[in-house]
């Protein structure tokens, strides 16, 4: 299984060729697709802040319904707190949703597929795949 970051899902919806190509590759492999629960927050917040047609909102909600959701459980929350604290100490703070997404991916031993290498590369023990 691989965990898909918000940036990847947005790029799929925008039909970014690189994202579509990687999505097709992932679907053909034995990897099933998952998202972290904070990704849903970011997607819905983005939908609500844009004037999208209902069909666009339906596309995103349909996509969410087709993948596994990895939740922020106690172990992931503790990991997120540790990651956030470490980043703050180094002066490299990132959005809390990204911290939670990373923590969920790490605790579930999942690779994170993202375009946001700048933020996620700061996190120790997080395997990322970019496009």
Secondary structure as UniProt FT lines:
FT   STRAND          2..4
FT   HELIX           6..13
FT   TURN            14..15
FT   HELIX           17..28
FT   STRAND          33..36
FT   HELIX           37..49
FT   TURN            50..51
FT   HELIX           54..66
FT   STRAND          68..70
FT   HELIX           74..89
FT   TURN            90..91
FT   HELIX           96..107
FT   TURN            108..109
FT   STRAND          111..113
FT   HELIX           117..120
FT   TURN            121..122
FT   TURN            124..125
FT   STRAND          128..129
//
